[in-house]
Amino acid sequence: IDENEPTAKALISAYRAVSGDNDSSVIYSGGGTYARHLKNAFSCGCEAPYLRKKLDLPQGHGDIHQSDESISIEGLLESILIFTVMLLSLDETLHN
């Protein structure tokens, strides 16, 4: 969906409120995710630049979208907070 739609704006605003990241732009991908099969889908992931922490894994290990994909505990907890605020914001947007 377009980033100017009310639902997208709510999700993006929630991310920015939690992360403090007001500079990153929204990245659109026509990739093979479930989102391309659903009307009005907006897929979100944990790939915010500030969430990627060096985990001291050997080169080639822990990369995103690989079988051994990894994220730091700090990054995971921050992602959970972001997703929670996104869901609450989306609920408010859809029910007002």
C-alpha positions, 0 to 999 in steps of 0.5 A: 500500500502507498505510504500516504495511506492512513494505515501505512502512516500509522505504522510508519509513525509508530516505528518512528516514535519508538525508534527515534529514527526520523530519517530512514525512508520506507523501503518497498519490495515486490519480493516473494513475501506473503504481502504481495498476495494480500490486498492492502498488505504492509510487511514489516521486518527487523532490519532497521539499521540501528537494530543490526548489531555485530554478533561476532559470527564468522563471515557468511553466518547470520545474514538476513534471509538465510537459514541461520539468520540472527538478531541480537537479543536487544534488537529482538526486544526492540522489534517486539516493542515496535511491532506492539506499538504498530499494532496498537496504532493500527487498531486505533486508526482502523477503529476511529 
